Amino acid sequence: MSTRINKYLSEAGYCSRRAADRLIEEGKVSINGKTTEMGTKVEEGDQVEVEGQKLEKSTKQKKVYLAFNKPVGIVCTTDRRVEPKNIIDYIKFPIRIFPVGRLDKLSEGLIFLTNDGDIVNKILRARNNHEKEYIVCVNRSINRNFIQSMSNGVEILGTITRNCFVEQLGPKKFKIILTQGLNRQIRRMCDSLGYQVLSLKRVRIMNIKLDIPTGKYREFTKEELLKINILLEKSSKSID
């Protein structure tokens, strides 16, 4: 049975389909020695290579789902040549895994890693339908107007951010819960209102809360994984 090349790479646990699309576009993927194109299908017995290395697809590989407390300074990339302080080299997990989404270099907190390309695709497709919670500190005192502005939407990147929940926790500290995934969204929102983010920590994604020390990781519990799949199923129905 044939499989589209991006799905093949995803199911092999090499990367997400989105990352696979980028590798294909950059000409880094070949089938039987020939550089492949988007949409090409892999047939039984075909030899797939990524950046010159043979890919062995194993359907027996255990699916891994990790919650990691990323420190400041670590970059969420699987490209170990581009960035020495990358998340993969930092964790040193014994099998190939990749991050789900991103958390910028200056931010810390919860991020997922897995070798299950299917769940990555589901989470990324539903990124505007699940909650992510952050604790943020800024450079000067915040007030009611700041909280209301952040809650009601701020103009960044040529659009108005979606309404969200914001709660003041201290003179310069607040909690924000987003259901949107714009690039460096919180930092851009604060900057638009004249504030600079001093620290930003993600403390929850969907049903999973940050409960491990900085730089450590743990596997999802069975209950957490079951709940995530239920939430993703609901998100999928809501965006169809």
C-alpha positions as CSV (number, residue, x, y, z in Angstrom):
1,M,0.0,0.0,0.0
2,S,1.4,3.4,-0.9
3,T,1.7,6.4,1.5
4,R,2.3,10.1,0.8
5,I,5.9,11.0,1.6
6,N,5.0,13.5,4.3
7,K,2.7,11.1,6.0
8,Y,5.4,8.4,5.7
9,L,8.0,10.5,7.5
10,S,5.4,11.4,10.2
11,E,4.4,7.8,10.8
12,A,8.0,6.8,10.9
13,G,8.5,9.1,13.9
14,Y,10.9,11.3,12.0
15,C,9.1,14.6,12.2
16,S,5.6,16.1,11.9
17,R,4.0,16.4,8.5
18,R,4.5,20.2,8.5
19,A,8.3,19.7,9.1
20,A,8.3,16.9,6.5
21,D,6.8,19.4,4.0
22,R,9.6,21.8,4.6
23,L,12.2,19.1,4.2
24,I,10.6,18.1,0.9
25,E,10.4,21.7,-0.4
26,E,14.1,22.1,0.5
27,G,15.0,19.0,-1.6
28,K,16.3,17.1,1.4
29,V,14.2,14.0,0.9
30,S,14.8,11.2,-1.7
31,I,13.1,8.0,-2.7
32,N,15.3,5.3,-4.3
33,G,18.0,7.9,-4.8
34,K,15.9,10.5,-6.5
35,T,14.9,13.8,-4.9
36,T,11.2,13.7,-4.3
37,E,8.4,16.2,-4.6
38,M,5.4,17.1,-2.5
39,G,2.6,14.5,-2.9
40,T,4.9,11.7,-4.1
41,K,3.9,8.3,-2.7
42,V,6.1,5.7,-1.1
43,E,5.6,2.2,-2.2
44,E,6.4,-1.1,-0.4
45,G,10.1,-1.7,-0.6
46,D,11.1,1.9,-1.5
47,Q,14.2,3.3,0.2
48,V,13.6,6.7,1.7
49,E,16.5,9.0,2.7
50,V,16.5,12.3,4.5
51,E,19.6,14.5,4.1
52,G,21.4,11.4,2.8
53,Q,20.6,9.1,5.7
54,K,18.4,6.1,5.2
55,L,15.2,6.1,7.1
56,E,14.0,2.8,8.6
57,K,10.3,2.9,9.3
58,S,9.4,0.9,12.3
59,T,5.8,0.3,13.2
60,K,6.9,-1.5,16.4
61,Q,8.4,1.6,18.0
62,K,6.8,2.6,21.2
63,K,4.9,5.9,21.0
64,V,6.4,8.4,23.4
65,Y,4.6,11.5,24.8
66,L,6.7,13.8,27.0
67,A,5.9,17.0,29.0
68,F,9.1,19.0,29.3
69,N,9.8,22.1,31.4
70,K,12.0,24.1,28.9
71,P,14.6,26.4,30.4
72,V,15.3,29.9,29.0
73,G,17.9,29.8,26.3
74,I,16.9,26.4,24.8
75,V,15.6,26.5,21.2
76,C,12.7,24.4,20.0
77,T,14.3,23.0,16.9
78,T,15.3,19.5,15.7
79,D,18.1,21.0,13.5
80,R,21.1,20.3,15.6
81,R,23.5,22.0,13.2
82,V,21.8,25.4,13.2
83,E,21.4,25.8,17.0
84,P,23.8,24.3,19.5
85,K,21.4,24.9,22.4
86,N,18.5,22.9,20.9
87,I,15.9,21.0,22.7
88,I,16.8,17.6,21.3
89,D,20.5,17.7,22.4
90,Y,19.4,19.1,25.8
91,I,17.0,16.3,26.6
92,K,19.2,13.5,25.0
93,F,16.2,11.1,24.8
94,P,17.3,7.7,23.6
95,I,14.9,7.6,20.6
96,R,14.1,10.3,18.0
97,I,11.4,12.7,19.2
98,F,10.4,16.2,18.1
99,P,8.6,19.2,19.8
100,V,5.0,19.9,19.3
101,G,4.8,23.6,18.3
102,R,7.3,26.1,19.7
103,L,8.2,28.1,22.8
104,D,10.6,30.9,21.9
105,K,14.2,31.0,23.2
106,L,13.7,33.6,25.9
107,S,10.6,31.9,27.2
108,E,10.4,28.9,29.6
109,G,7.9,26.3,30.7
110,L,5.7,23.5,29.3
111,I,6.2,22.0,25.8
112,F,5.3,18.6,24.5
113,L,7.7,16.2,22.7
114,T,6.7,13.0,20.9
115,N,7.5,10.6,18.1
116,D,3.8,10.3,17.2
117,G,3.4,12.4,14.0
118,D,-0.4,11.9,14.0
119,I,-1.0,13.6,17.4
120,V,1.3,16.4,16.4
121,N,-0.8,17.0,13.3
122,K,-4.0,17.0,15.3
123,I,-2.7,19.4,17.9
124,L,-1.3,21.8,15.3
125,R,-4.5,21.7,13.3
126,A,-6.5,22.5,16.5
127,R,-4.1,25.1,17.8
128,N,-6.7,27.8,17.7
129,N,-9.2,25.6,19.7
130,H,-7.2,24.6,22.8
131,E,-6.0,26.6,25.8
132,K,-2.5,27.5,26.7
133,E,-1.8,29.3,30.0
134,Y,1.1,31.6,30.7
135,I,2.5,33.6,33.7
136,V,4.0,36.8,32.5
137,C,6.1,39.6,34.2
138,V,6.5,43.0,32.6
139,N,8.8,46.0,33.1
140,R,6.3,48.4,34.7
141,S,3.1,48.4,36.7
142,I,0.0,47.2,35.0
143,N,-3.5,48.5,35.5
144,R,-7.2,47.8,34.7
145,N,-6.8,49.3,31.3
146,F,-3.9,47.0,30.4
147,I,-5.9,44.0,31.6
148,Q,-9.0,45.0,29.6
149,S,-7.0,45.8,26.4
150,M,-5.1,42.4,26.6
151,S,-8.4,40.6,27.2
152,N,-10.4,42.4,24.4
153,G,-7.7,42.1,21.7
154,V,-4.6,43.9,20.5
155,E,-3.6,44.8,17.0
156,I,-0.5,42.8,16.0
157,L,0.8,41.3,12.8
158,G,-2.0,43.0,10.8
159,T,-4.8,41.4,12.9
160,I,-6.7,41.8,16.2
161,T,-5.9,39.1,18.7
162,R,-8.8,36.9,19.8
163,N,-10.5,37.7,23.1
164,C,-8.8,35.9,26.0
165,F,-8.7,35.5,29.7
166,V,-6.3,37.8,31.6
167,E,-5.9,38.1,35.4
168,Q,-3.6,40.4,37.3
169,L,-1.4,38.5,39.8
170,G,0.8,41.3,41.1
171,P,1.9,44.9,40.3
172,K,3.8,43.8,37.2
173,K,2.6,40.1,36.9
174,F,-0.4,38.6,35.1
175,K,-1.9,35.3,33.9
176,I,-3.1,34.9,30.4
177,I,-4.9,32.0,28.7
178,L,-4.8,31.9,24.9
179,T,-6.7,29.9,22.3
180,Q,-4.6,31.4,19.5
181,G,-1.1,30.7,18.3
182,L,0.4,33.8,16.6
183,N,4.1,34.2,16.5
184,R,5.5,35.6,19.8
185,Q,1.9,36.7,20.5
186,I,2.2,37.7,24.1
187,R,5.4,39.6,23.7
188,R,3.9,41.5,20.7
189,M,0.7,42.2,22.5
190,C,2.6,43.7,25.5
191,D,4.9,45.7,23.2
192,S,1.9,47.1,21.4
193,L,0.7,48.5,24.7
194,G,4.1,49.9,25.7
195,Y,5.2,47.1,27.9
196,Q,8.3,44.9,27.8
197,V,8.1,41.2,28.8
198,L,10.8,40.4,31.4
199,S,9.8,36.7,31.9
200,L,7.2,34.4,30.3
201,K,6.4,30.9,31.5
202,R,3.9,28.5,29.9
203,V,2.3,26.6,32.8
204,R,-0.5,24.6,31.0
205,I,-1.3,23.2,27.6
206,M,-4.9,21.9,27.3
207,N,-5.3,19.5,30.3
208,I,-1.7,19.1,31.2
209,K,-0.2,21.4,33.9
210,L,3.5,22.2,34.5
211,D,4.4,20.1,37.5
212,I,8.1,19.3,37.0
213,P,11.4,21.2,37.7
214,T,13.0,23.3,35.1
215,G,15.0,21.2,32.6
216,K,13.2,18.0,33.5
217,Y,10.6,15.9,31.6
218,R,8.0,13.2,32.3
219,E,5.8,11.0,30.3
220,F,2.1,11.7,30.0
221,T,-0.1,9.6,32.2
222,K,-2.7,7.3,30.6
223,E,-5.4,9.6,31.9
224,E,-3.8,12.7,30.4
225,L,-3.3,11.1,27.0
226,L,-6.9,9.9,27.0
227,K,-8.2,13.3,27.9
228,I,-6.0,15.0,25.2
229,N,-7.4,12.7,22.5
230,I,-10.9,13.5,23.6
231,L,-10.2,17.2,23.5
232,L,-8.6,16.9,20.1
233,E,-11.6,15.0,18.8
234,K,-13.9,17.8,19.9
235,S,-11.5,20.4,18.3
236,S,-11.5,18.5,15.1
237,K,-15.3,18.5,14.9
238,S,-15.4,22.2,15.7
239,I,-13.1,23.2,12.9
240,D,-14.6,21.0,10.2
